[in-house]
Amino acid sequence: MENFRKVRTSEEESPLPFPDLPPDVVEMKVKEGSKIRNLMNFAMAQMELKGSRQIVFSGCGRAVTKTITCVEIMKRKLGGLHQVTKVRYKTLLEVWENQDPLPGGPAQNLTVHKNVPSICILLSRDPLDPNQTGYQPPEPRHGPGTQLDEAGEDTSSSSTKGLKRPLPPPREELLTKKLQVEVPDSPRGSGTTDRQPDHHH
């Protein structure tokens, strides 16, 4: 396989697995290398500026966890979103090209079919059919418990963020202090060894 190079990967285009989607619904295709901030900026603009009622996040393979992260951020920022999650398998076609074909022989391409898990998550401001598989109702927002939790989480996350940045300088200071403490010790240490012969006299 070392002579083969992956030329392209294509995923089968499959319709979104949700009934009754508006034709213009935005599908956020999350890739392994996508930046969450960019995805979220675009998705939030769709929901807040353009007033979309529904948005779909999809990702497959290694992008599945990133897809779920985006959805969780979205739910936290907007609140009151109905969610339906569908997990399925997608077929990826990988085409590998032989870089070192035999002289006079055909250039051999290999096509590899890979089945990878794929996740599609629909978020909707409007109520969805709670009986369909994968439905999650909006998280309750009003209630003394949830507000405290949110506040508690928010303060803890912001304080840890605040803490993380200034940490390196104090550590260095501690190191230099330690060094300073050790430096005077060594002459004193040698002083004690000098004194030992005095005891023999």
C-alpha positions in Angstrom: 0.0 0.0 0.0 3.0 2.4 0.3 2.8 3.2 -3.4 -0.9 4.2 -3.0 -2.0 7.7 -2.2 -5.5 8.6 -1.3 -6.8 10.8 -4.1 -10.2 11.7 -2.9 -12.9 10.7 -0.4 -16.5 11.1 -1.2 -19.5 10.3 1.0 -22.7 9.1 -0.4 -25.2 12.0 -0.4 -28.1 10.8 1.7 -31.2 12.7 2.4 -31.5 14.0 6.0 -33.3 11.4 8.1 -35.9 13.9 9.4 -39.5 14.1 8.1 -41.1 17.5 7.4 -37.9 19.6 7.2 -38.3 22.9 5.5 -36.6 22.8 2.1 -34.2 25.6 3.0 -33.1 24.1 6.3 -29.4 24.8 7.0 -27.2 21.7 7.4 -24.0 22.3 9.3 -21.7 19.6 8.0 -19.1 19.2 10.7 -15.7 17.9 9.5 -12.9 16.5 11.6 -10.8 19.6 10.9 -13.7 22.1 11.3 -13.2 24.9 13.9 -16.0 24.9 16.4 -15.9 28.7 16.7 -16.5 29.1 13.0 -19.3 26.6 12.9 -21.0 28.2 15.9 -20.7 31.8 14.5 -22.4 30.7 11.3 -25.0 28.6 13.1 -25.9 31.4 15.5 -26.2 33.9 12.7 -28.6 31.6 11.0 -30.7 31.2 14.1 -30.5 34.7 15.4 -30.1 37.0 12.4 -31.9 35.1 9.7 -34.5 33.8 12.1 -34.2 30.1 11.1 -36.5 27.9 13.1 -34.5 24.7 12.6 -30.9 23.7 12.0 -29.2 20.4 11.4 -25.8 19.4 12.5 -24.2 16.3 10.9 -20.9 14.7 11.1 -19.4 11.2 10.5 -16.5 9.2 11.7 -14.1 11.2 13.9 -16.2 14.4 13.5 -19.1 12.8 15.5 -17.9 14.1 18.9 -17.3 17.6 17.5 -20.9 17.6 16.1 -22.3 16.8 19.5 -20.2 19.5 21.1 -21.6 22.1 18.6 -25.1 21.0 19.5 -24.5 21.2 23.2 -23.1 24.8 22.8 -26.1 25.8 20.6 -28.6 24.4 23.2 -26.8 26.3 26.0 -26.7 29.6 24.0 -30.2 29.6 22.7 -32.2 27.4 25.2 -35.6 26.0 24.6 -34.5 23.9 21.6 -36.2 20.6 20.7 -33.7 18.0 19.6 -33.9 14.8 17.5 -30.7 12.7 17.2 -30.3 10.1 14.5 -27.4 7.8 14.3 -26.7 5.8 11.2 -23.9 4.4 9.1 -22.6 6.2 6.0 -20.6 4.7 3.3 -17.4 6.6 2.4 -15.7 6.0 -0.9 -12.0 6.3 -0.8 -10.2 6.3 -4.1 -6.5 5.3 -3.8 -4.2 5.8 -6.8 -1.2 3.7 -7.5 1.8 6.1 -7.5 4.1 3.5 -9.0 2.2 1.6 -11.7 4.0 -1.2 -13.5 5.6 0.0 -16.7 3.1 -0.6 -19.6 0.5 -1.7 -17.1 -2.7 0.2 -16.3 -2.7 2.9 -13.6 -4.4 1.0 -10.8 -6.9 2.8 -8.7 -8.4 1.1 -5.7 -11.8 2.1 -4.4 -12.3 1.3 -0.8 -15.8 1.4 0.7 -15.7 2.3 4.4 -18.7 2.2 6.7 -18.5 5.0 9.3 -20.9 6.0 12.0 -22.7 9.2 11.2 -24.8 11.4 13.4 -27.5 13.9 12.4 -29.0 16.2 15.0 -31.9 18.4 14.3 -32.4 21.4 16.6 -35.7 23.2 16.4 -37.3 26.2 18.1 -40.7 24.8 17.1 -42.0 21.7 18.9 -41.2 18.4 17.2 -43.0 15.1 17.4 -42.0 13.8 20.8 -42.9 10.2 19.8 -40.2 9.9 17.1 -37.0 8.1 18.0 -34.2 10.2 19.2 -36.3 13.0 20.5 -35.1 15.1 23.4 -37.3 17.9 24.9 -35.8 21.3 25.7 -34.0 21.5 29.0 -36.0 23.3 31.6 -34.7 26.8 31.9 -36.9 28.3 34.6 -36.5 26.8 38.0 -34.3 27.8 41.0 -32.2 24.6 40.5 -31.2 25.1 36.9 -30.4 28.8 37.3 -28.1 28.0 40.2 -26.5 25.2 38.2 -26.0 27.5 35.2 -24.6 30.3 37.4 -22.4 27.9 39.3 -21.1 26.3 36.1 -20.5 29.6 34.4 -18.6 31.1 37.3 -16.5 28.0 37.8 -15.6 27.9 34.1 -14.8 31.6 33.9 -12.8 31.5 37.1 -10.8 28.5 35.9 -10.2 30.2 32.6 -9.0 33.2 34.6 -6.8 31.0 36.7 -5.2 29.1 33.9 -3.6 32.1 32.2 -1.6 33.7 35.1 -0.3 30.3 36.3 3.0 30.1 34.5 4.6 33.4 35.9 4.0 32.5 39.6 5.6 29.1 39.0 8.7 30.6 37.6 8.8 33.0 40.6 8.6 30.0 42.9 11.5 28.3 41.1 13.7 31.4 41.4 12.8 31.7 45.1 13.8 28.1 45.7 17.0 28.6 43.9 17.7 31.7 46.0 17.1 29.7 49.1 19.4 26.9 48.0 22.2 29.2 47.0 22.9 30.6 50.5 22.5 27.1 51.9 25.5 25.7 50.1 28.1 28.0 51.6 26.6 27.3 55.0 26.8 23.6 54.3 30.5 23.9 53.4 30.9 26.0 56.5 29.7 23.1 58.7 32.1 20.7 57.0 35.0 23.2 57.7 34.0 23.3 61.3 34.0 19.6 61.8 37.8 19.3 62.0 37.6 21.9 64.9 35.8 19.4 67.0 38.7 16.9 66.7 41.1 19.4 68.2 
